[in-house]
């Protein structure tokens, strides 16, 4: 598939939703729906991602519509920002392309009792400390090594395994999506090569768009929800974005090889071979789900260990235990995952497999899966932006259950490929440009900063405004970066 722009139909439904009609191409079982406003839809048309939305609509057992969030851009199989739910009772399939190579790439937010004045004149020293403490970069290992029975337990238990090792608290688990563990993970579906790649990478950032940011809360939009989360204007937070590292990549790679012939075996016709899939209730589908869940558990453990090392770095730098700094986890959400969930479809409650590929869960107030603390306000939704502008905290709203299987956007969305971003950055010092904006950046390479420069991304505030207006999630607070560690 080439990546020229999309020239097919886009029909406006309302101010925030556009339709790709079911009649657009043969094989579409449902229509496509893209959440965007007038400004974002023009960027979206310039990419082939809407074609991928139409392709996903051809998957067997897909329910209601093939969906895309306003941060949509081209990806492998599914677009990034793509969402679909499939029903196993109707021959529904699971597709690794609907999860991605970095299984359970996700983000967590840690609040502190520090305020901007506490770090304003010390931010360079703090970022140096974090840069020394947090392993980052391509293939970089860290101080934690898991193998044999320990690795299998970690893959089966996720963050709960770390609690038994004294590296997580019960509060950490309570404030992590799914408690930091997907049930029915099958470590036997994780190859020896995958385990070897992940042996020393749990507790490491990696590279690409992964980061650790020190941020200051600079706008409060929902004071009640912010208070429940422990966020106040001027407060210091830390945002951590990483996934399942080499282990998850290998699990996906292995699965794609296993599934290469599955569509033919099950009589499934696909418009794009990158949508390789198998019925949820087939041996191949169950094997992928078991391995994917194990990799998701690894990713939650990875972010837990990254947070633990961050707490250590803050404690050393400020000379106080992290508990005294009140470095509490606000929430952790996955944005590359497939999960069996119950949803209302056409007036009936169904158990469906929700694929979220570069998309974030956004359950509303009262949902049974939310911790008691957030039951009244809705699930915290963490939307990172770029390292020069802002990130956002929202809460899930009822509209997400009505329109998107409990889902919203996951970030800003790229407008430049990594190659184009590097080309545009030639002769520039991105770190110095960021410093002039008040952001201290520490990175393993010039290329890493060049690929992730702010100009490579849409303005996350435009993306967030769409999901806010569409009723998928409501704005709570804006966070401005003041320091970043990149791979």
C-alpha positions in Angstrom: 0.0 0.0 0.0 1.3 3.4 -1.0 0.8 6.5 1.1 -0.7 9.1 -1.3 -3.7 11.0 -0.1 -7.3 9.8 0.2 -9.6 10.6 -2.7 -12.7 8.6 -1.7 -16.0 10.0 -0.2 -16.3 11.7 3.1 -19.8 12.7 4.1 -20.4 15.0 7.0 -22.6 13.6 9.7 -22.3 16.5 12.2 -19.7 19.1 13.3 -17.3 16.3 14.6 -18.1 13.2 12.6 -17.5 12.2 8.9 -18.8 9.1 7.2 -17.2 6.8 4.6 -20.3 5.1 3.2 -20.6 1.3 3.1 -21.0 1.5 -0.6 -17.5 3.0 -1.1 -15.9 -0.4 -1.8 -17.0 -4.0 -2.2 -16.7 -6.0 1.0 -17.4 -3.3 3.5 -19.6 -4.8 6.2 -20.2 -1.4 8.0 -19.6 2.2 7.3 -16.5 4.2 8.3 -16.6 7.1 10.8 -13.9 9.6 11.4 -14.0 12.1 14.2 -12.6 15.5 13.1 -13.4 19.1 12.5 -13.0 21.2 9.4 -9.3 22.0 10.1 -8.3 18.4 10.9 -10.2 16.7 8.1 -8.0 18.5 5.5 -4.9 17.1 7.2 -6.5 13.7 7.3 -7.4 13.8 3.6 -3.7 14.3 2.8 -2.9 10.8 4.2 -4.2 7.4 3.1 -5.4 6.6 6.6 -9.1 7.0 5.6 -8.6 4.2 3.1 -7.4 2.0 5.9 -10.7 2.9 7.8 -12.6 1.6 4.8 -10.5 -1.6 4.7 -11.1 -2.4 8.4 -14.8 -2.2 7.7 -14.3 -5.4 5.7 -13.3 -7.5 8.7 -15.7 -10.3 9.6 -17.9 -9.7 12.6 -17.2 -6.0 12.8 -19.9 -4.1 14.7 -21.6 -0.7 14.0 -18.7 1.0 12.2 -15.0 1.2 11.5 -13.9 4.1 13.7 -11.1 6.6 13.6 -10.1 9.3 16.2 -9.0 12.8 15.2 -5.3 11.9 15.7 -5.6 9.4 12.8 -2.6 8.8 10.5 -1.4 5.9 8.4 -0.2 2.8 10.1 0.3 -1.0 9.6 -3.0 -2.5 8.5 -5.2 -0.3 10.7 -4.6 3.4 10.8 -3.1 4.8 14.0 -6.2 6.1 15.8 -8.3 3.2 14.5 -10.9 1.4 16.6 -13.2 -1.5 15.8 -15.2 -4.1 17.8 -15.7 -7.6 16.5 -18.3 -10.1 17.8 -17.0 -13.7 18.2 -20.6 -15.0 17.9 -20.8 -13.5 14.4 -17.4 -14.9 13.2 -15.6 -11.9 14.5 -11.8 -11.8 14.1 -8.8 -10.5 15.9 -6.1 -8.8 13.9 -2.6 -7.9 15.1 -2.7 -4.9 12.8 -5.5 -3.5 15.1 -3.1 -3.6 18.0 0.2 -2.7 16.5 3.8 -3.9 17.0 4.2 -2.1 20.3 1.6 -4.0 22.2 0.2 -2.0 25.1 2.2 1.1 24.3 0.5 3.4 26.8 1.0 6.3 29.1 0.8 7.0 32.9 0.7 10.2 34.9 2.2 10.7 38.3 1.3 13.8 40.4 3.5 15.3 43.1 3.1 17.9 45.9 5.9 20.0 44.2 5.0 23.3 42.5 6.7 25.0 39.6 8.6 27.3 42.0 10.2 24.2 43.6 11.8 23.2 40.3 12.0 26.3 38.1 15.6 27.0 39.0 16.6 23.4 39.3 15.1 21.8 36.2 18.4 21.2 34.4 19.8 19.3 37.4 16.6 17.3 37.8 16.6 16.4 34.1 20.2 15.3 34.4 19.3 13.1 37.3 16.4 11.5 35.4 18.5 11.1 32.3 21.1 9.2 34.3 18.5 7.1 36.1 16.1 6.2 33.3 17.4 3.8 30.7 16.5 5.1 27.2 17.4 4.4 23.6 17.2 1.8 20.9 17.7 -1.7 22.4 18.8 -0.2 25.7 18.6 -2.5 28.7 18.2 -1.6 32.4 18.9 -2.8 35.9 16.0 -5.2 36.1 16.5 -8.7 34.5 13.8 -11.3 34.2 14.2 -14.8 32.9 12.8 -18.3 33.3 10.1 -18.7 35.9 10.3 -15.0 36.9 9.7 -13.9 33.3 6.7 -16.3 32.9 5.2 -14.9 36.2 5.7 -11.4 35.0 4.0 -12.2 31.7 1.1 -13.8 33.5 0.7 -11.4 36.4 1.9 -8.0 35.0 2.3 -5.3 37.6 0.9 -7.5 40.4 4.1 -9.6 40.1 6.1 -6.5 40.9 4.1 -5.8 44.0 5.3 -9.1 45.4 8.9 -7.9 44.7 8.3 -4.6 46.6 8.3 -2.6 43.4 4.6 -1.6 43.3 2.0 -0.6 45.8 -1.7 -1.6 45.9 -2.6 2.0 45.0 -0.4 1.7 41.9 -2.3 -1.4 40.8 -5.7 0.2 41.6 -4.9 3.2 39.4 -3.8 1.1 36.4 -6.2 0.1 33.6 -7.2 -3.6 34.2 -5.2 -3.5 37.5 -2.0 -3.8 35.4 -2.9 -7.4 34.3 -5.0 -8.9 31.5 -6.4 -12.3 32.5 -5.9 -15.3 30.3 -2.4 -14.2 29.3 -0.5 -17.3 28.0 3.3 -17.0 28.4 3.7 -20.2 26.3 2.7 -18.1 23.3 5.7 -15.8 23.8 8.7 -17.2 21.9 12.1 -17.7 23.4 13.4 -15.0 21.1 10.8 -12.5 22.4 11.6 -13.4 26.0 15.3 -13.0 25.3 14.7 -9.5 23.7 12.7 -8.5 26.7 14.9 -9.9 29.4 16.6 -6.7 30.4 14.2 -4.1 28.9 11.5 -4.0 31.5 11.9 -0.6 33.1 13.3 1.1 30.0 11.9 3.9 27.8 13.1 2.7 24.4 13.2 5.2 21.5 10.8 6.7 18.9 7.9 8.6 20.4 8.5 7.2 23.9 9.4 9.8 26.6 9.4 10.8 30.2 8.3 14.4 30.7 8.3 16.7 33.8 5.2 18.9 33.3 3.5 21.8 35.1 -0.3 22.1 35.3 -1.0 25.4 33.6 -4.8 25.3 33.0 -7.7 23.7 35.0 -10.9 23.2 33.0 -12.8 21.0 35.5 -11.9 21.9 39.1 -13.9 19.1 40.7 -12.3 16.3 38.6 -8.8 17.9 38.9 -9.2 17.9 42.7 -10.2 14.2 42.8 -7.0 13.4 40.7 -4.8 15.6 43.0 -4.1 18.1 40.2 -3.8 21.9 40.9 -2.6 24.8 38.8 1.2 25.2 39.1 1.6 21.6 40.3 4.4 19.4 39.0 3.6 16.0 37.3 5.5 13.4 35.5 4.2 11.7 32.3 5.7 8.3 31.2 5.1 6.9 27.7 6.4 3.5 26.8 5.3 0.0 25.8 6.3 -3.6 25.6 9.7 -2.9 24.0 11.4 -5.7 21.9 9.3 -8.4 23.5 6.1 -7.0 22.3 7.5 -6.3 18.8 8.6 -9.9 18.6 5.2 -11.2 19.7 3.6 -9.2 17.0 6.1 -10.3 14.4 5.7 -14.0 15.4 1.9 -13.7 15.2 1.9 -12.2 11.8 3.9 -15.1 10.5 1.6 -17.6 12.2 -1.5 -15.8 10.7 -0.2 -15.4 7.2 -2.3 -18.3 5.8 -5.2 -18.0 8.3 -7.5 -15.8 6.2 -7.4 -18.3 3.3 -8.0 -21.3 5.6 -11.1 -19.6 7.1 -12.4 -18.2 3.8 -11.8 -14.6 4.7 -11.2 -12.1 1.9 -9.2 -9.0 2.8 -8.5 -5.8 0.9 -5.1 -5.5 2.5 -2.9 -8.4 3.6 -1.6 -6.3 6.5 -5.1 -7.0 8.0 -4.1 -10.6 8.5 -6.5 -12.1 11.1 -8.2 -15.2 12.5 -11.5 -15.8 14.1 -11.5 -15.1 17.8 -12.7 -18.6 18.5 -10.0 -20.4 16.4 -6.7 -21.9 17.6 -4.8 -19.2 15.8 -6.9 -16.4 17.3 -6.6 -17.8 20.8 -2.8 -18.2 20.4 -2.4 -14.6 19.4 -4.7 -13.3 22.1 -2.7 -15.3 24.7 0.6 -13.9 23.5 -0.7 -10.4 23.1 -2.1 -10.4 26.7 1.2 -11.6 28.0 3.0 -8.8 26.1 0.4 -6.3 27.5 1.2 -7.4 31.0 4.9 -6.9 30.3 4.2 -3.4 29.1 2.3 -2.5 32.3 5.3 -3.9 34.4 7.6 -1.8 32.2 5.8 1.4 33.0 5.6 0.5 36.6 9.3 0.0 36.9 9.9 3.3 34.9 7.8 5.1 37.5 9.6 3.3 40.4 13.0 4.6 39.1 11.5 8.0 38.6 10.4 8.1 42.2 13.9 7.1 43.2 15.4 9.9 41.1 13.1 12.5 42.6 13.8 11.2 46.1 17.5 11.4 45.6 17.4 14.9 44.0 15.1 16.5 46.5 16.4 14.6 49.6 12.9 13.3 50.6 11.2 9.9 50.2 8.9 9.7 47.3 6.0 9.2 49.7 6.8 12.6 51.2 6.7 14.1 47.7 3.3 12.5 47.3 4.3 11.0 44.0 1.1 9.1 43.5 -0.1 7.4 40.3 -3.1 9.3 38.8 -3.7 6.7 36.2 -2.2 4.4 33.5 -4.0 3.7 30.2 -3.1 1.4 27.3 -3.5 2.6 23.7 -2.4 -0.4 21.6 -4.5 -3.3 22.7 -7.4 -5.7 22.0 -9.7 -6.5 24.9 -12.9 -8.5 25.4 -15.5 -6.0 26.8 -19.2 -5.8 27.2 -20.9 -3.1 25.1 -24.4 -2.2 24.1 -24.9 -2.9 20.4 -28.3 -2.1 18.9 -30.0 -2.4 22.3 -28.3 -5.7 23.2 -25.4 -6.3 25.6 -22.6 -8.1 23.7 -19.2 -9.3 24.5 -17.0 -8.0 21.8 -13.2 -7.7 21.1 -12.4 -4.0 21.0 -9.3 -3.2 19.0 -7.7 0.1 20.0 -4.7 1.0 17.8 -3.4 4.3 18.9 -6.6 5.0 20.8 -7.4 5.3 24.5 -10.1 3.8 26.7 -12.5 6.5 28.0 -15.1 4.8 30.3 -17.7 7.2 31.8 -18.8 7.9 35.3 -20.3 4.9 37.1 -18.6 2.2 35.0 -17.9 -0.9 37.0 -14.3 -1.2 35.9 -13.3 2.2 37.4 -11.6 2.5 40.8 -13.9 3.8 43.5 -11.9 7.1 43.5 -13.0 7.9 40.0 -16.4 6.3 39.9 -18.2 9.7 40.1 -16.0 11.6 37.6 -15.2 9.0 35.0 -11.9 7.4 33.9 -8.9 9.7 33.7 -7.9 9.9 30.0 -4.2 10.9 29.4 -3.5 12.5 26.0 0.2 13.3 25.4 1.0 16.0 22.9 4.4 17.0 21.6 7.3 18.0 23.7 7.1 21.7 22.8 3.4 22.5 23.4 1.1 20.6 25.9 -0.6 17.4 27.0 -4.1 17.0 28.3 -6.0 15.2 31.0 -9.6 14.4 30.4 -12.3 12.2 31.8 -14.4 9.7 29.9 -18.0 10.6 29.1 -21.2 8.6 28.3 -20.8 9.6 24.6 -17.8 7.3 24.3 -20.0 4.3 25.2 -22.7 5.4 22.8 -20.4 6.2 19.8 -16.9 4.6 20.1 -17.0 1.5 22.3 -15.7 3.5 25.2 -12.8 5.0 23.3 -11.2 8.4 22.5 -7.9 9.7 20.9 -4.5 8.8 22.3 -2.3 11.8 21.3 -1.7 14.5 18.8 -1.1 12.4 15.7 1.8 12.8 13.3 1.8 15.1 10.3 5.4 14.4 9.2 6.9 11.0 8.8 10.1 10.4 10.8 12.1 10.7 7.5 10.5 14.0 6.6 11.0 15.3 10.2 14.7 14.5 10.1 15.0 16.1 6.7 13.3 19.3 8.0 15.6 19.4 11.0 18.9 19.4 9.1 21.2 22.1 10.3 19.0 22.8 13.4 19.5 22.1 17.1 16.1 20.9 18.3 17.3 20.8 21.9 18.3 24.5 21.8 15.0 25.4 20.1 13.1 23.7 23.0 15.3 25.4 25.6 14.3 28.7 24.2 10.6 27.6 24.8 11.5 26.7 28.4 11.8 22.9 27.8 15.0 21.2 28.9 15.5 18.1 26.6 17.9 15.2 27.3 18.2 12.6 24.5 20.5 9.8 23.4 20.7 11.2 19.8 20.1 14.2 17.6 18.0 12.1 15.3 15.7 11.1 18.2 14.9 14.7 18.9 14.6 15.6 15.2 12.1 12.8 14.6 10.0 14.0 17.5 10.2 17.7 17.0 6.9 19.6 17.7 6.4 20.4 14.0 6.1 16.7 13.3 2.7 16.6 15.1 -0.7 18.1 15.0 -1.6 20.6 17.7 -2.9 18.2 20.4 -5.3 21.0 21.7 -7.2 20.8 18.3 -7.5 17.1 18.6 -8.6 17.2 22.2 -11.2 19.9 21.4 -12.9 17.5 18.9 -13.3 14.6 21.4 -14.5 17.1 24.0 -17.1 18.6 21.6 -18.1 15.1 20.5 -18.8 14.0 24.1 -16.2 11.2 24.1 -14.2 12.8 26.9 -14.2 16.1 28.8 -11.3 18.4 29.4 -9.9 18.5 32.9 -6.4 20.1 32.8 -3.7 21.1 30.4 -0.1 20.2 31.2 2.9 22.1 29.8 6.3 20.3 29.5 9.3 21.8 31.2 11.7 18.9 30.8 11.9 15.7 28.7 13.9 12.6 28.4 13.9 10.9 25.0 15.5 7.8 23.6 
